[in-house]
């Protein structure tokens, strides 16, 4: 099934994040979990889904962000501390926009990177693999640099 086209609002928000990260040389873009994600230094920093902004923030300030209007936790059960959805009213002004972008970028150097997952073939040791059996390779995740021009 083909992917649904993105709404104009989503495309504008993606472009706004691209513009905010344009001066960085350590960024790339990918889609994950139905979200358009921006990685800085190999770590998820900002995402866009619909008209909402996903930001990765300092977990030690989690209670402060929980109390702010127009925000909600990515994982209300507490499994993903520091990740918040920001509704459009929460980033509508330049001051609000700058706050979320600047806070996410300031935290990024301290954020832990998720180690790359090993494929099933890499996990299986040569001693446990049966001779002559082929392993299926998982297709590579499509990555987009935020600095490449769209075709």
Secondary structure, 3 states (H helix, E strand, C coil): CCCCCCCHHHHHHHHHHHHHHCCCCCEEEEEECCEEEEEECCEEEEEEECCEEEEECCHHHHHHHHCCCCEEECCCCCCCCCEEEECHHHCCCHHHHHHHHHHHHHHHCCCCCCCCCCCHHHHCCCCCCCCCCCCCCCCCCCEEECCCCCC
